[in-house]
Amino acid sequence: MARRKARHLKDRSIESELKFRVSGPKAHARLRGALRKRGAKLEGRYQEENYRFAGPGKSTRNTTLRLRVLDGGPRGVLTAKGPARFEGHVKTREETEVAVTDAHATLDLLLQLGFQIGVIYPKRRAMWLLDGVAVTLDVLEYGYFVELEGPLDVLPEMARSLGLNPDRGLRDSYSVMARRYAKTKKVSAVPVTPLEPRPAAAPV
């Protein structure tokens, strides 16, 4: 009997990021101005509904699974991430991402396979590209944020060049913050009717 060759996992990548909380819309406006002045390119602006999964379908505690639904669907992105490591405040994780053409069907499939929704949180995002670094301006229910994603060795200096202190980078993920926010508001982090289209996003 012919032996099958082992498949090599070739779609995994290493994600390195710095995340910051900023004061509000004026801070985002200042950063947009700085990005435009330096010739950054606006890659996209959209709304996300983020689903973080738990439950018996998730076979390992060290991997996180998340589905992002873009602009109410049907497009989305399914992401698996390995455990986080930190170098200073730069978070590094192994990551596999798959674009999905029907996020609604993907969610239903995951639920049928035994996954459970642990938390859902909406996010408005504008993504800029500057010298090989993705700079995202994010608005969530619990604050304004900036994420820098790119090569590990350039992120601290890129942050400084944008007026951000790399020593003040956040370690918590958005899903952790969403759970904490839900507890303070004494509401569920999971909406009753998920995947409803949202109004058009305001600039961020």
LORO-317408 format. One record per atom (N, C-alpha, C): residue number from 1; atom name; x, y, z. Coordinates in pm, 1 decimal. Layout:
  nr atom     east    north       up
 NUM   CA        X        Y        Z
...
end
This chain:
  nr atom     east    north       up
   1    N     85.3   -119.7      0.0
   1   CA      0.0      0.0      0.0
   1    C     88.7    124.3      0.0
   2    N     56.5    214.0    -90.5
   2   CA    135.5    337.6   -100.1
   2    C    116.1    421.4     25.4
   3    N    227.0    477.2     74.4
   3   CA    220.9    561.0    194.2
   3    C    198.6    706.1    153.6
   4    N    108.1    770.6    223.9
   4   CA     83.6    912.0    197.4
   4    C    194.5    995.8    257.1
   5    N    234.9   1095.6    184.1
   5   CA    333.4   1188.6    236.5
   5    C    266.5   1281.7    336.8
   6    N    338.1   1308.9    444.7
   6   CA    284.8   1401.4    545.2
   6    C    271.5   1540.1    484.7
   7    N    159.9   1604.4    514.9
   7   CA    138.5   1741.4    466.8
   7    C    209.5   1838.4    558.8
   8    N    278.9   1931.7    501.0
   8   CA    346.4   2034.1    578.8
   8    C    250.3   2150.8    602.2
   9    N    247.6   2198.2    725.8
   9   CA    163.5   2312.9    757.9
   9    C    232.8   2437.8    706.9
  10    N    179.0   2496.4    601.7
  10   CA    248.2   2607.9    536.9
  10    C    169.8   2738.2    542.2
  11    N     53.9   2736.3    609.1
  11   CA    -27.6   2857.3    612.7
  11    C    -17.8   2930.8    745.7
  12    N     64.6   2879.2    837.2
  12   CA     81.4   2947.3    964.1
  12    C    181.0   3061.3    949.5
  13    N    155.1   3168.0   1022.9
  13   CA    246.6   3282.1   1021.6
  13    C    267.6   3327.3   1165.2
  14    N    364.3   3413.8   1185.0
  14   CA    391.6   3470.1   1316.0
  14    C    341.1   3613.8   1317.9
  15    N    250.2   3641.8   1410.4
  15   CA    194.1   3775.9   1425.4
  15    C    263.4   3844.8   1542.3
  16    N    314.5   3965.3   1518.1
  16   CA    370.7   4047.4   1624.8
  16    C    293.4   4178.2   1628.6
  17    N    249.9   4218.7   1747.1
  17   CA    166.3   4338.9   1755.8
  17    C    192.0   4416.5   1884.3
  18    N    168.1   4545.8   1874.9
  18   CA    165.2   4636.1   1989.3
  18    C     27.9   4701.3   1990.6
  19    N    -38.1   4700.0   2106.5
  19   CA   -171.5   4758.3   2117.7
  19    C   -170.7   4867.5   2223.6
  20    N   -239.6   4978.7   2194.8
  20   CA   -245.2   5091.7   2287.1
  20    C   -389.4   5138.0   2304.2
  21    N   -422.7   5179.9   2425.3
  21   CA   -546.3   5252.8   2448.1
  21    C   -514.8   5401.1   2434.8
  22    N   -598.3   5474.9   2361.0
  22   CA   -578.9   5619.1   2346.7
  22    C   -701.3   5691.7   2402.1
  23    N   -689.4   5822.8   2414.2
  23   CA   -787.1   5899.4   2490.7
  23    C   -924.0   5911.7   2423.6
  24    N   -929.4   5907.3   2289.6
  24   CA  -1059.0   5922.7   2224.8
  24    C  -1046.2   5965.8   2080.3
  25    N  -1153.4   6022.4   2021.9
  25   CA  -1153.8   6056.8   1879.5
  25    C  -1047.1   6158.2   1841.3
  26    N  -1010.9   6249.3   1930.6
  26   CA   -906.5   6346.7   1897.0
  26    C   -771.1   6279.0   1879.3
  27    N   -744.8   6178.1   1960.2
  27   CA   -619.9   6103.3   1945.6
  27    C   -617.6   6029.0   1812.1
  28    N   -730.8   5970.4   1772.4
  28   CA   -738.8   5905.1   1641.8
  28    C   -719.0   6006.6   1529.6
  29    N   -776.8   6125.7   1543.5
  29   CA   -761.2   6229.0   1441.5
  29    C   -615.3   6269.4   1428.1
  30    N   -545.8   6281.7   1540.8
  30   CA   -404.1   6317.6   1536.7
  30    C   -323.8   6210.0   1464.7
  31    N   -355.1   6084.6   1494.1
  31   CA   -283.1   5974.8   1430.0
  31    C   -313.1   5967.8   1280.9
  32    N   -438.8   5991.8   1241.3
  32   CA   -470.5   5994.3   1097.4
  32    C   -389.5   6100.8   1026.6
  33    N   -377.9   6218.1   1090.0
  33   CA   -299.4   6325.0   1030.0
  33    C   -153.3   6286.2   1016.4
  34    N    -98.0   6222.7   1120.4
  34   CA     42.3   6180.1   1115.1
  34    C     63.5   6073.9   1007.8
  35    N    -31.5   5982.0    994.7
  35   CA    -18.6   5877.3    892.9
  35    C    -25.5   5935.0    752.2
  36    N   -118.5   6027.0    728.9
  36   CA   -128.3   6089.2    596.4
  36    C     -0.8   6167.0    563.7
  37    N     50.9   6240.0    661.7
  37   CA    171.3   6320.9    640.8
  37    C    289.6   6234.6    601.9
  38    N    295.7   6112.6    653.0
  38   CA    407.2   6022.4    624.5
  38    C    381.2   5933.3    503.2
  39    N    269.4   5955.4    436.5
  39   CA    241.2   5881.7    313.9
  39    C    182.8   5743.4    334.2
  40    N    124.1   5718.4    450.1
  40   CA     61.8   5588.4    474.0
  40    C    -59.0   5570.2    382.0
  41    N    -86.5   5446.1    348.2
  41   CA   -198.2   5414.2    259.3
  41    C   -313.9   5355.8    340.3
  42    N   -433.7   5410.7    320.6
  42   CA   -552.4   5356.5    385.3
  42    C   -593.8   5229.2    312.3
  43    N   -582.5   5115.8    381.1
  43   CA   -610.7   4986.2    319.4
  43    C   -758.4   4949.9    323.7
  44    N   -830.5   4998.6    424.1
  44   CA   -971.5   4963.6    434.5
  44    C  -1033.0   5020.4    560.3
  45    N  -1164.2   5033.2    556.4
  45   CA  -1240.3   5081.5    671.1
  45    C  -1367.6   4997.0    678.3
  46    N  -1392.5   4933.9    790.3
  46   CA  -1505.8   4842.6    799.1
  46    C  -1545.4   4820.8    944.3
  47    N  -1661.1   4756.4    961.0
  47   CA  -1709.7   4715.3   1092.5
  47    C  -1694.9   4564.1   1105.7
  48    N  -1666.0   4521.4   1226.9
  48   CA  -1650.7   4379.9   1254.0
  48    C  -1745.7   4337.1   1365.8
  49    N  -1791.1   4213.0   1355.3
  49   CA  -1854.7   4145.4   1468.2
  49    C  -1761.8   4028.7   1499.3
  50    N  -1703.8   4029.8   1617.3
  50   CA  -1602.9   3930.9   1653.9
  50    C  -1662.4   3824.6   1745.4
  51    N  -1648.3   3697.9   1705.1
  51   CA  -1697.1   3584.0   1782.1
  51    C  -1577.3   3504.5   1832.6
  52    N  -1561.6   3497.7   1963.2
  52   CA  -1455.4   3418.1   2024.7
  52    C  -1517.7   3289.7   2078.9
  53    N  -1456.6   3174.4   2045.2
  53   CA  -1519.1   3045.4   2073.5
  53    C  -1455.8   2974.5   2192.9
  54    N  -1539.0   2891.4   2256.8
  54   CA  -1496.3   2805.0   2366.1
  54    C  -1573.3   2674.4   2350.9
  55    N  -1575.4   2592.4   2456.2
  55   CA  -1660.5   2474.7   2454.4
  55    C  -1590.0   2348.0   2412.0
  56    N  -1664.1   2236.8   2409.0
  56   CA  -1603.9   2105.8   2383.1
  56    C  -1544.6   2090.7   2243.5
  57    N  -1591.0   2169.7   2147.6
  57   CA  -1533.0   2160.1   2013.8
  57    C  -1391.7   2214.0   2006.0
  58    N  -1353.2   2292.7   2104.3
  58   CA  -1218.9   2351.8   2107.8
  58    C  -1128.0   2257.8   2185.8
  59    N  -1039.0   2188.6   2115.2
  59   CA   -966.8   2075.8   2173.9
  59    C   -845.3   2116.4   2256.9
  60    N   -799.1   2239.7   2243.0
  60   CA   -681.9   2282.3   2319.1
  60    C   -704.4   2419.8   2379.8
  61    N   -661.6   2434.8   2504.1
  61   CA   -676.9   2562.5   2572.9
  61    C   -575.7   2665.0   2523.4
  62    N   -468.2   2617.8   2460.5
  62   CA   -360.9   2708.7   2419.1
  62    C   -387.4   2776.8   2285.9
  63    N   -492.9   2735.3   2215.9
  63   CA   -526.8   2796.2   2087.6
  63    C   -658.5   2870.8   2100.3
  64    N   -662.5   2993.4   2049.1
  64   CA   -788.2   3068.9   2047.4
  64    C   -844.7   3066.2   1905.8
  65    N   -975.4   3060.1   1897.7
  65   CA  -1044.0   3055.6   1768.4
  65    C  -1142.1   3170.9   1763.0
  66    N  -1135.1   3248.7   1653.2
  66   CA  -1219.8   3367.0   1641.0
  66    C  -1270.8   3379.6   1498.3
  67    N  -1398.1   3418.4   1486.9
  67   CA  -1458.9   3448.4   1357.1
  67    C  -1492.0   3596.4   1353.7
  68    N  -1441.0   3664.2   1252.4
  68   CA  -1474.3   3805.7   1231.4
  68    C  -1570.7   3815.8   1114.4
  69    N  -1684.5   3878.1   1137.7
  69   CA  -1783.0   3903.0   1032.2
  69    C  -1767.3   4048.8    989.8
  70    N  -1742.1   4070.3    861.0
  70   CA  -1709.4   4203.6    811.0
  70    C  -1833.9   4272.1    755.3
  71    N  -1863.1   4391.1    806.8
  71   CA  -1974.4   4473.0    756.9
  71    C  -2106.6   4396.5    751.7
  72    N  -2131.4   4315.1    853.5
  72   CA  -2257.9   4242.0    861.8
  72    C  -2263.5   4115.3    779.2
  73    N  -2157.5   4083.0    706.4
  73   CA  -2152.4   3963.0    624.3
  73    C  -2187.7   3994.1    479.1
  74    N  -2174.2   3894.3    391.5
  74   CA  -2141.7   3755.0    424.1
  74    C  -1992.6   3726.8    443.2
  75    N  -1904.7   3822.3    406.2
  75   CA  -1760.5   3795.4    415.5
  75    C  -1715.0   3790.2    561.0
  76    N  -1611.0   3709.8    584.5
  76   CA  -1554.9   3703.1    718.1
  76    C  -1415.5   3644.0    715.8
  77    N  -1356.0   3634.8    834.3
  77   CA  -1221.8   3578.5    848.9
  77    C  -1222.5   3488.6    971.6
  78    N  -1176.8   3364.4    954.7
  78   CA  -1164.2   3270.1   1065.1
  78    C  -1016.7   3262.3   1102.9
  79    N   -987.4   3281.9   1231.5
  79   CA   -849.0   3290.3   1277.0
  79    C   -826.1   3198.2   1395.7
  80    N   -716.9   3121.7   1389.4
  80   CA   -669.8   3043.1   1503.5
  80    C   -535.3   3099.2   1546.0
  81    N   -518.5   3120.9   1676.7
  81   CA   -394.2   3177.5   1728.3
  81    C   -339.8   3090.0   1840.3
  82    N   -208.2   3075.0   1840.4
  82   CA   -141.9   2998.9   1945.6
  82    C   -120.8   3083.3   2069.8
  83    N    -54.6   3027.6   2170.1
  83   CA    -30.7   3101.4   2295.0
  83    C     57.3   3223.8   2271.2
  84    N     31.4   3328.5   2349.0
  84   CA    104.4   3454.6   2333.5
  84    C    237.1   3450.4   2408.2
  85    N    337.8   3511.7   2345.9
  85   CA    465.6   3537.4   2411.9
  85    C    490.0   3687.8   2404.7
  86    N    563.0   3740.0   2500.4
  86   CA    588.0   3884.1   2504.4
  86    C    736.7   3911.9   2504.6
  87    N    774.4   4008.1   2422.3
  87   CA    909.3   4064.2   2426.7
  87    C    890.8   4212.5   2457.6
  88    N    913.3   4248.2   2583.6
  88   CA    868.9   4379.0   2628.3
  88    C    717.5   4377.1   2628.6
  89    N    657.0   4470.8   2557.5
  89   CA    510.9   4473.5   2546.6
  89    C    463.9   4430.3   2408.1
  90    N    553.9   4381.6   2324.9
  90   CA    516.6   4330.4   2192.9
  90    C    467.6   4186.6   2208.5
  91    N    344.5   4162.0   2164.7
  91   CA    285.7   4028.2   2171.9
  91    C    313.7   3953.7   2042.3
  92    N    362.3   3829.3   2054.9
  92   CA    391.3   3746.1   1938.6
  92    C    314.8   3615.6   1950.6
  93    N    246.1   3579.4   1841.5
  93   CA    168.1   3455.7   1841.2
  93    C    174.4   3391.2   1703.8
  94    N    166.7   3256.7   1703.0
  94   CA    148.7   3185.4   1577.4
  94    C      3.1   3200.0   1535.3
  95    N    -18.2   3221.9   1405.4
  95   CA   -152.7   3254.4   1358.5
  95    C   -180.7   3186.6   1225.2
  96    N   -303.8   3137.4   1211.1
  96   CA   -352.7   3088.2   1082.6
  96    C   -485.1   3158.0   1053.1
  97    N   -495.1   3221.3    937.7
  97   CA   -617.7   3292.6    898.7
  97    C   -671.8   3237.3    768.3
  98    N   -804.4   3225.5    762.4
  98   CA   -872.5   3178.6    642.2
  98    C   -987.1   3274.4    611.8
  99    N   -988.6   3331.3    491.9
  99   CA  -1101.6   3414.3    449.8
  99    C  -1219.8   3323.1    418.3
 100    N  -1339.0   3361.6    465.5
 100   CA  -1459.7   3282.8    437.2
 100    C  -1558.4   3370.4    360.9
 101    N  -1625.9   3309.4    264.5
 101   CA  -1720.4   3384.5    181.4
 101    C  -1859.8   3389.2    240.6
 102    N  -1887.7   3301.9    337.9
 102   CA  -2018.4   3300.5    403.2
 102    C  -1996.6   3283.2    553.4
 103    N  -1985.1   3394.3    623.4
 103   CA  -1958.0   3389.7    767.2
 103    C  -2075.7   3330.4    844.3
 104    N  -2197.8   3353.7    796.0
 104   CA  -2315.4   3298.8    863.7
 104    C  -2311.4   3146.1    862.9
 105    N  -2281.3   3087.1    747.3
 105   CA  -2272.4   2941.6    737.5
 105    C  -2154.4   2889.6    819.0
 106    N  -2043.8   2963.6    821.8
 106   CA  -1926.8   2923.0    899.6
 106    C  -1960.0   2918.6   1047.8
 107    N  -2032.3   3018.5   1096.8
 107   CA  -2073.6   3019.8   1236.6
 107    C  -2162.4   2899.6   1267.1
 108    N  -2257.7   2872.9   1180.4
 108   CA  -2347.7   2759.8   1201.6
 108    C  -2270.0   2627.9   1202.2
 109    N  -2172.7   2615.0   1112.6
 109   CA  -2091.0   2493.7   1106.6
 109    C  -2012.7   2474.0   1236.1
 110    N  -1951.3   2580.4   1286.3
 110   CA  -1873.7   2570.0   1409.8
 110    C  -1962.0   2530.1   1528.0
 111    N  -2083.2   2586.1   1534.0
 111   CA  -2175.0   2550.9   1641.9
 111    C  -2217.6   2404.2   1632.2
 112    N  -2238.4   2355.0   1510.0
 112   CA  -2274.5   2214.7   1492.9
 112    C  -2160.9   2121.6   1532.2
 113    N  -2038.3   2167.9   1518.9
 113   CA  -1921.7   2086.6   1554.6
 113    C  -1892.8   2088.1   1705.1
 114    N  -1971.7   2163.2   1780.1
 114   CA  -1956.2   2161.5   1924.5
 114    C  -1889.4   2282.9   1984.7
 115    N  -1850.6   2377.8   1902.0
 115   CA  -1794.0   2501.6   1955.5
 115    C  -1904.8   2584.4   2019.7
 116    N  -1867.8   2660.9   2119.4
 116   CA  -1962.3   2749.7   2185.9
 116    C  -1909.5   2891.8   2180.7
 117    N  -2000.2   2987.9   2167.9
 117   CA  -1959.2   3127.9   2164.7
 117    C  -1927.4   3173.0   2307.0
 118    N  -1804.1   3214.0   2328.3
 118   CA  -1763.9   3261.2   2459.4
 118    C  -1790.4   3409.0   2479.1
 119    N  -1768.1   3486.3   2374.9
 119   CA  -1788.8   3631.3   2383.1
 119    C  -1804.5   3685.1   2241.5
 120    N  -1885.4   3789.2   2227.4
 120   CA  -1899.6   3861.5   2101.0
 120    C  -1877.9   4009.1   2129.3
 121    N  -1800.7   4073.6   2042.9
 121   CA  -1781.9   4217.9   2059.8
 121    C  -1772.1   4285.4   1922.8
 122    N  -1840.8   4398.3   1905.7
 122   CA  -1831.9   4474.4   1780.7
 122    C  -1709.0   4565.6   1781.5
 123    N  -1663.6   4598.3   1662.8
 123   CA  -1545.8   4685.4   1650.5
 123    C  -1553.0   4760.9   1518.9
 124    N  -1522.5   4891.3   1521.0
 124   CA  -1500.4   4968.1   1398.1
 124    C  -1350.5   4980.8   1378.4
 125    N  -1306.6   4957.1   1257.2
 125   CA  -1162.5   4954.1   1230.5
 125    C  -1129.3   5025.9   1101.2
 126    N  -1022.2   5105.2   1105.2
 126   CA   -960.6   5160.2    984.3
 126    C   -816.2   5112.5    982.8
 127    N   -773.8   5053.7    871.7
 127   CA   -638.8   4997.4    862.7
 127    C   -553.8   5077.4    764.9
 128    N   -438.1   5120.5    812.1
 128   CA   -340.3   5192.7    732.6
 128    C   -213.8   5109.0    720.2
 129    N   -140.1   5128.6    611.6
 129   CA    -13.3   5059.5    591.9
 129    C     97.4   5162.6    581.0
 130    N    196.6   5151.9    669.1
 130   CA    308.0   5246.2    673.8
 130    C    438.6   5170.0    687.5
 131    N    521.6   5176.2    582.6
 131   CA    654.8   5113.4    584.7
 131    C    649.3   4967.6    629.4
 132    N    552.6   4893.4    577.5
 132   CA    542.1   4751.5    608.0
 132    C    475.1   4718.6    739.5
 133    N    423.6   4819.3    809.6
 133   CA    354.3   4798.1    936.3
 133    C    207.0   4833.9    918.3
 134    N    117.8   4743.9    960.5
 134   CA    -25.9   4772.3    959.2
 134    C    -60.9   4848.7   1086.1
 135    N   -117.8   4967.0   1068.6
 135   CA   -158.7   5050.4   1181.6
 135    C   -310.6   5057.3   1177.6
 136    N   -376.3   5005.2   1279.5
 136   CA   -522.2   5005.5   1280.9
 136    C   -573.4   5096.3   1391.5
 137    N   -672.6   5176.3   1356.9
 137   CA   -741.5   5263.0   1451.9
 137    C   -875.1   5197.6   1482.1
 138    N   -892.9   5155.2   1605.6
 138   CA  -1008.2   5074.0   1643.9
 138    C  -1096.4   5146.6   1745.0
 139    N  -1227.6   5133.2   1725.5
 139   CA  -1325.2   5187.2   1819.9
 139    C  -1411.8   5070.9   1867.5
 140    N  -1413.4   5050.7   1999.7
 140   CA  -1497.0   4947.9   2061.1
 140    C  -1587.4   5012.4   2164.6
 141    N  -1679.3   4935.3   2218.1
 141   CA  -1773.5   4989.8   2315.6
 141    C  -1702.7   5041.6   2439.6
 142    N  -1585.2   4990.4   2465.3
 142   CA  -1514.2   5025.0   2588.7
 142    C  -1388.3   5108.4   2564.5
 143    N  -1376.7   5170.7   2446.1
 143   CA  -1264.6   5262.2   2429.3
 143    C  -1212.1   5273.0   2288.3
 144    N  -1111.3   5360.1   2275.0
 144   CA  -1040.9   5384.4   2148.6
 144    C   -901.5   5322.7   2159.3
 145    N   -859.6   5257.2   2050.0
 145   CA   -734.4   5182.1   2054.5
 145    C   -657.2   5198.3   1923.9
 146    N   -527.4   5166.5   1931.0
 146   CA   -440.9   5163.1   1813.7
 146    C   -362.2   5032.7   1819.3
 147    N   -356.4   4961.9   1708.9
 147   CA   -273.6   4841.8   1700.2
 147    C   -169.8   4858.7   1590.4
 148    N    -48.7   4815.5   1618.4
 148   CA     58.0   4810.4   1519.6
 148    C     94.9   4664.8   1500.8
 149    N     96.0   4618.6   1376.2
 149   CA    131.9   4480.2   1346.8
 149    C    235.0   4478.5   1235.8
 150    N    345.0   4408.2   1260.8
 150   CA    452.6   4402.2   1162.0
 150    C    572.9   4330.9   1220.3
 151    N    692.6   4350.6   1161.2
 151   CA    812.2   4284.8   1211.8
 151    C    841.5   4323.0   1356.5
 152    N    874.5   4223.2   1435.8
 152   CA    896.3   4242.7   1579.1
 152    C    995.7   4354.0   1608.9
 153    N   1105.2   4358.5   1532.8
 153   CA   1214.1   4450.4   1567.4
 153    C   1185.0   4595.8   1530.5
 154    N   1081.3   4622.1   1451.3
 154   CA   1054.8   4760.6   1411.0
 154    C    936.5   4821.8   1485.7
 155    N    856.9   4738.9   1554.3
 155   CA    734.7   4791.3   1614.7
 155    C    759.1   4896.8   1723.2
 156    N    853.6   4876.3   1816.3
 156   CA    873.0   4980.4   1918.9
 156    C    911.0   5116.1   1860.4
 157    N   1000.3   5117.1   1762.0
 157   CA   1041.3   5244.8   1703.9
 157    C    928.8   5307.8   1622.4
 158    N    851.2   5224.6   1552.9
 158   CA    736.8   5277.6   1479.1
 158    C    637.9   5342.0   1575.4
 159    N    615.4   5276.2   1690.4
 159   CA    524.9   5333.8   1790.3
 159    C    576.2   5470.5   1836.4
 160    N    703.6   5480.1   1867.7
 160   CA    760.4   5607.9   1912.7
 160    C    743.0   5716.2   1806.7
 161    N    761.6   5677.8   1679.8
 161   CA    752.7   5776.5   1572.6
 161    C    610.5   5830.9   1556.6
 162    N    512.2   5756.6   1608.4
 162   CA    372.3   5801.2   1603.2
 162    C    327.2   5862.9   1736.0
 163    N    421.8   5883.7   1825.6
 163   CA    389.2   5946.1   1953.2
 163    C    332.1   5850.2   2056.4
 164    N    357.6   5720.1   2038.5
 164   CA    308.1   5618.2   2131.0
 164    C    425.2   5556.6   2207.0
 165    N    409.4   5537.2   2334.9
 165   CA    515.9   5483.3   2419.1
 165    C    508.0   5330.9   2420.2
 166    N    606.7   5260.7   2361.3
 166   CA    598.3   5114.6   2355.0
 166    C    598.1   5048.4   2492.1
 167    N    643.9   5119.3   2595.4
 167   CA    641.3   5063.0   2730.5
 167    C    501.5   5064.0   2791.2
 168    N    406.9   5127.0   2721.8
 168   CA    268.4   5133.2   2770.6
 168    C    174.8   5047.5   2685.8
 169    N    232.0   4955.9   2608.7
 169   CA    149.7   4866.4   2529.4
 169    C     64.1   4775.8   2617.6
 170    N    -54.6   4743.1   2568.4
 170   CA   -148.5   4658.3   2643.6
 170    C   -117.9   4511.5   2619.6
 171    N   -139.5   4430.5   2720.4
 171   CA   -121.4   4286.0   2707.2
 171    C   -253.0   4213.1   2685.7
 172    N   -362.3   4269.3   2732.2
 172   CA   -491.6   4203.1   2719.9
 172    C   -543.0   4208.6   2576.2
 173    N   -610.1   4102.7   2535.1
 173   CA   -675.9   4100.5   2404.9
 173    C   -809.0   4174.1   2413.4
 174    N   -866.5   4203.8   2296.7
 174   CA   -997.7   4268.5   2294.8
 174    C  -1104.4   4179.8   2359.7
 175    N  -1093.9   4048.2   2341.2
 175   CA  -1195.3   3960.4   2399.3
 175    C  -1188.1   3961.1   2551.7
 176    N  -1067.6   3967.5   2607.7
 176   CA  -1053.7   3977.0   2753.6
 176    C  -1116.0   4107.5   2803.0
 177    N  -1087.5   4216.5   2731.8
 177   CA  -1144.9   4345.4   2770.8
 177    C  -1296.6   4345.9   2754.9
 178    N  -1347.1   4276.6   2652.4
 178   CA  -1492.0   4269.4   2631.5
 178    C  -1560.1   4197.6   2747.4
 179    N  -1499.9   4088.7   2794.4
 179   CA  -1557.2   4017.6   2909.0
 179    C  -1557.4   4106.0   3033.3
 180    N  -1448.6   4177.6   3054.9
 180   CA  -1438.6   4265.0   3171.6
 180    C  -1541.9   4377.3   3163.5
 181    N  -1558.4   4432.7   3043.3
 181   CA  -1655.8   4539.9   3024.0
 181    C  -1797.5   4490.0   3050.4
 182    N  -1828.2   4369.0   3000.8
 182   CA  -1961.9   4312.7   3021.2
 182    C  -1991.2   4294.2   3169.6
 183    N  -1890.4   4254.1   3247.0
 183   CA  -1910.8   4235.3   3390.6
 183    C  -1939.0   4367.6   3460.1
 184    N  -1867.8   4473.3   3418.5
 184   CA  -1889.9   4603.2   3482.6
 184    C  -2029.5   4656.7   3451.1
 185    N  -2080.6   4624.2   3332.0
 185   CA  -2213.6   4668.9   3292.7
 185    C  -2322.4   4571.7   3335.7
 186    N  -2279.5   4455.1   3389.0
 186   CA  -2372.2   4351.5   3433.9
 186    C  -2466.3   4308.1   3322.1
 187    N  -2405.6   4292.3   3201.1
 187   CA  -2481.7   4242.6   3086.9
 187    C  -2403.4   4129.3   3024.0
 188    N  -2471.8   4050.9   2942.0
 188   CA  -2405.1   3943.4   2870.3
 188    C  -2319.8   4001.7   2759.1
 189    N  -2201.3   3941.4   2735.8
 189   CA  -2116.3   3983.9   2624.9
 189    C  -2162.0   3923.1   2493.8
 190    N  -2265.1   3838.2   2497.1
 190   CA  -2315.7   3773.4   2375.9
 190    C  -2451.9   3831.0   2342.1
 191    N  -2468.4   3900.8   2227.4
 191   CA  -2598.0   3958.1   2193.2
 191    C  -2700.4   3849.8   2161.6
 192    N  -2828.1   3886.2   2176.4
 192   CA  -2935.1   3788.6   2155.5
 192    C  -2947.9   3752.1   2008.7
 193    N  -2931.3   3849.7   1918.2
 193   CA  -2947.7   3824.4   1775.2
 193    C  -2818.6   3858.3   1702.5
 194    N  -2724.4   3763.8   1693.2
 194   CA  -2597.1   3791.4   1627.7
 194    C  -2610.6   3805.2   1477.5
 195    N  -2507.5   3863.0   1418.0
 195   CA  -2492.8   3872.8   1273.4
 195    C  -2594.3   3963.9   1207.3
 196    N  -2652.5   4056.7   1282.9
 196   CA  -2739.7   4155.7   1221.5
 196    C  -2654.3   4265.0   1157.2
 197    N  -2683.4   4306.7   1032.8
 197   CA  -2607.5   4415.3    972.8
 197    C  -2616.0   4542.0   1055.8
 198    N  -2506.5   4616.2   1061.2
 198   CA  -2500.5   4740.6   1137.4
 198    C  -2502.9   4859.3   1044.3
 199    N  -2535.5   4980.5   1095.7
 199   CA  -2531.6   5098.2   1012.7
 199    C  -2390.9   5124.1    957.6
 200    N  -2384.1   5204.6    853.5
 200   CA  -2253.9   5236.1    793.9
 200    C  -2160.0   5295.2    897.7
 201    N  -2032.4   5255.6    891.5
 201   CA  -1935.3   5298.2    991.2
 201    C  -1896.2   5442.9    970.7
 202    N  -1882.1   5514.2   1083.1
 202   CA  -1826.4   5649.1   1078.5
 202    C  -1674.8   5638.5   1066.5
 203    N  -1607.6   5739.3   1011.8
 203   CA  -1462.1   5733.8    999.3
 203    C  -1396.7   5714.9   1134.7
 204    N  -1291.0   5631.3   1138.4
 204   CA  -1212.9   5614.4   1260.9
 204    C  -1066.8   5641.3   1226.8
end
